[in-house]
Amino acid sequence: MVSYPLCKINIGLYVTGKRPDGYHNLQTVFYPIPLTDNLEVIDLTLSDAPYVLHTTGAAVAGAPEQNLVVRALMLLREEFDLPGVEIWLHKRIPSGAGLGGGSSDAAYMMKALRDLYHLPLTDHDLEARLSTLGADCPFFVKATAQYAEGIGELLSPCSVDLHGWHLLLVKPDIFVSTREAFAGICPATPAYDLRTAISAPVEQWHDRIFNDFERTVFAAHPAIGAIKQTLYDMGATYAAMTGSGSSVFGLFRRPTDEAKSVFADCFTFHCRL
């Protein structure tokens, strides 16, 4: 069974408060982007091994047992008598980019196992289980525009539609740790309500929708801030960092054919949404 885990961008990202458990409450909109990994799951009924994992493409850090596709598999094996599987994961979504690639892989792995073995699990059941693997994992079960609160796991439909816009995604060779991104963050209520601001035309987002992490990340890594400015210089209607970095995206009315030459040292992805 073959599937194509896609990624997401954050449109707006506000840190609104610190929780007793040490995590932070957030407000954001997750929007799906058609930059995908390739995931194939093959039944190995006659094998004694619970899994065999092959990874290709972009480098995947960590031991196989820590890979989110394996963790998703093992989570379901605690409930169901699943046979061994062979997993082929080809990575195209950059890691540490604020795009949720690993979380998407986990969600698509669970969906593949449900379909392959006809498991009695609804989408809601999958979302509940995936929330134990990562706050943004549940989003990728439906992978439609969602307003997210809590630590990112409380989802509700969002009507924003970017159909027809051209998206340019740029990721420099810079890693931003979650700890670094949160350094200096002061939780606060945003000046503009995100639910209201997201319903305005994209042309009005520049002055209404922000990513709270940009202030600390841009201060530590000016090159990331420079990418955002360059996207505006190229004619972007709206540009922002996604997640806690290091990727930055721009929304354009026209194709951006010059992207590879302008951002020669970065990973770039362009599509018409």
C-alpha positions in Angstrom: 0.0 0.0 0.0 1.5 3.3 -1.1 0.6 6.8 0.3 2.0 10.3 0.1 2.3 12.1 3.4 2.0 15.8 2.8 3.2 18.7 5.0 1.7 21.8 6.4 2.4 25.5 6.9 1.3 27.6 9.9 -0.7 30.7 9.0 -0.3 32.7 12.1 1.2 31.2 15.3 0.6 32.8 18.6 1.8 31.7 22.0 -1.0 32.7 24.3 -0.1 31.2 27.7 2.0 28.7 29.6 0.3 25.6 31.0 0.8 23.9 34.4 2.4 20.9 32.6 5.2 23.2 31.2 3.8 23.3 27.6 2.4 26.4 26.0 -1.1 27.1 24.6 -1.0 28.1 21.0 -3.3 29.5 18.3 -2.6 28.8 14.7 -4.0 27.6 11.4 -2.6 24.5 9.9 -2.8 24.5 6.1 -1.9 21.4 3.9 0.9 21.8 1.3 1.4 19.2 -1.5 5.1 18.6 -0.8 5.1 14.9 0.1 7.1 12.0 1.3 6.5 8.5 -0.2 5.4 5.8 2.2 4.9 2.1 1.2 3.7 -0.5 3.7 4.0 -4.2 2.6 2.5 -7.1 4.5 5.1 -9.6 5.8 2.7 -12.2 7.3 5.4 -15.0 7.3 8.0 -12.8 9.1 8.7 -13.0 12.8 10.0 -9.4 12.8 7.5 -6.7 13.6 8.9 -4.4 10.9 11.7 -3.8 8.5 12.3 -0.1 7.8 14.1 1.3 4.7 14.6 5.0 4.4 15.8 6.9 1.3 16.0 10.5 0.2 16.7 13.2 2.8 18.6 12.1 5.8 16.5 10.8 8.8 18.2 11.3 12.2 17.8 8.8 15.0 17.5 5.0 15.4 14.8 3.2 13.5 12.8 2.5 16.6 12.5 6.3 17.2 11.2 7.0 13.7 7.6 8.1 13.9 6.3 5.6 11.4 7.7 2.8 13.6 6.3 4.4 16.7 2.9 4.6 15.1 3.1 0.9 14.1 4.1 -0.2 17.6 1.3 1.9 19.1 -1.3 0.0 17.1 0.5 -3.4 17.8 -0.3 -2.8 21.5 -4.0 -3.1 20.6 -4.1 -5.3 17.5 -2.4 -8.6 16.5 -0.7 -7.2 13.5 1.7 -9.2 11.3 5.2 -7.9 10.4 5.4 -5.2 7.8 8.1 -3.9 5.5 8.2 -0.1 5.4 9.7 2.0 2.6 10.0 5.7 3.5 11.3 8.1 1.0 11.9 11.6 2.5 11.3 14.7 0.5 10.0 16.9 3.3 13.0 18.5 5.1 13.3 17.7 8.8 13.5 20.4 11.4 11.7 22.8 9.1 8.4 23.5 10.9 6.5 21.5 8.2 5.4 18.5 10.3 6.9 15.9 8.0 7.5 13.3 10.7 4.1 13.9 12.1 2.5 13.4 8.7 4.5 10.2 8.2 3.1 8.9 11.5 -0.5 9.7 10.6 -0.3 8.2 7.1 1.3 5.1 8.6 -1.7 4.6 10.9 -4.1 5.2 8.1 -2.3 2.7 5.9 -2.3 0.1 8.6 -6.0 0.7 9.3 -6.8 0.2 5.6 -4.4 -2.7 5.0 -5.7 -4.7 7.9 -9.3 -3.4 8.0 -8.9 -2.2 11.6 -12.1 -0.9 13.3 -10.8 2.6 13.8 -12.5 5.9 12.9 -10.6 9.0 12.0 -11.4 10.3 15.5 -9.8 7.1 16.9 -6.7 7.6 14.9 -6.5 11.3 16.0 -6.7 10.3 19.7 -3.9 7.8 19.3 -1.7 10.1 17.2 -2.0 12.9 19.8 0.3 10.8 22.0 3.0 10.9 19.3 3.0 14.7 18.6 0.7 17.6 19.0 0.3 18.2 15.2 0.0 14.5 14.3 -3.8 14.5 14.5 -4.1 17.2 11.8 -2.7 14.9 9.2 -5.6 12.4 9.5 -7.9 14.7 7.5 -5.2 17.1 6.2 -7.6 19.9 5.6 -7.3 23.5 6.8 -7.8 23.5 10.5 -7.8 26.0 13.3 -5.6 24.7 16.1 -5.5 25.5 19.8 -4.2 23.9 23.0 -0.7 22.7 22.2 -1.9 22.2 18.6 -4.1 19.1 19.2 -7.5 20.9 19.5 -8.7 21.1 16.0 -11.7 22.8 14.3 -12.5 23.4 10.7 -11.2 26.6 9.1 -12.7 28.0 5.9 -9.5 29.6 4.5 -9.0 28.7 0.9 -5.7 29.5 -0.9 -6.8 27.9 -4.2 -5.0 29.6 -7.1 -2.3 31.2 -5.1 1.4 30.3 -5.8 3.3 29.2 -2.8 7.1 29.4 -2.5 8.7 27.6 0.4 12.3 28.2 1.3 14.3 26.3 3.9 17.9 27.4 4.6 20.5 25.0 6.0 19.8 26.1 9.5 18.4 24.1 12.4 16.2 25.8 15.0 15.6 23.8 18.2 12.2 24.0 19.9 14.1 25.2 23.1 15.8 27.9 21.2 12.6 29.1 19.5 10.8 29.4 22.8 13.6 31.4 24.4 12.4 34.9 25.1 8.8 34.2 24.2 6.3 36.1 26.3 2.9 34.6 26.0 0.2 37.2 25.2 -3.2 37.5 23.6 -2.8 38.5 19.9 -3.8 42.0 18.8 -6.0 40.5 16.1 -8.2 37.5 16.6 -6.9 34.8 14.3 -10.3 33.4 13.4 -11.4 36.9 12.2 -8.1 37.9 10.6 -7.8 34.6 8.6 -11.2 35.4 6.9 -9.9 38.7 5.5 -8.3 38.8 2.0 -4.7 37.6 1.9 -3.7 41.2 1.0 -4.6 42.2 4.5 -2.7 39.5 6.3 0.6 41.4 6.3 -0.5 43.7 9.1 -2.8 41.3 11.0 -1.4 37.8 11.1 2.0 37.1 12.7 4.2 34.2 13.9 5.4 34.9 17.5 8.5 32.9 17.0 9.9 35.2 14.3 11.1 37.7 16.8 13.4 35.3 18.7 14.4 33.1 15.7 15.2 36.1 13.4 17.3 37.6 16.2 19.3 34.4 16.5 19.4 33.6 12.8 19.2 36.8 10.7 19.5 34.8 7.5 16.0 33.4 8.1 14.6 36.9 8.5 16.4 38.0 5.4 14.6 35.2 3.5 11.2 36.6 4.5 12.2 40.1 3.4 13.5 38.7 0.1 10.1 37.0 -0.5 8.4 40.4 -0.1 11.0 42.0 -2.4 10.1 39.4 -5.0 6.5 40.4 -4.8 4.9 38.1 -2.2 1.6 39.3 -1.0 2.2 37.6 2.3 5.2 35.9 3.8 5.9 34.3 7.2 8.0 31.7 9.0 6.1 28.4 9.5 6.1 26.7 12.9 9.2 27.5 15.0 11.3 27.5 11.8 13.4 27.4 9.9 11.2 27.3 6.7 9.7 30.5 5.4 6.8 30.7 2.8 5.5 33.3 0.5 2.1 33.6 -1.2 2.3 35.1 -4.7 -0.3 35.9 -7.4 2.2 34.7 -10.1 4.8 31.9 -10.5 8.2 32.5 -9.0 10.5 31.1 -11.6 13.6 32.9 -10.2 13.4 31.1 -6.8 16.2 28.6 -7.4 18.7 31.3 -8.5 17.7 33.7 -5.7 17.9 31.0 -3.0 20.6 28.9 -4.5 21.9 27.6 -1.1 18.4 26.6 0.2 15.8 23.9 -0.3 12.9 25.4 -2.3 9.5 24.1 -3.2 7.0 25.9 -5.5 3.5 25.0 -6.3 0.1 26.4 -7.3 -2.3 25.7 -4.5 
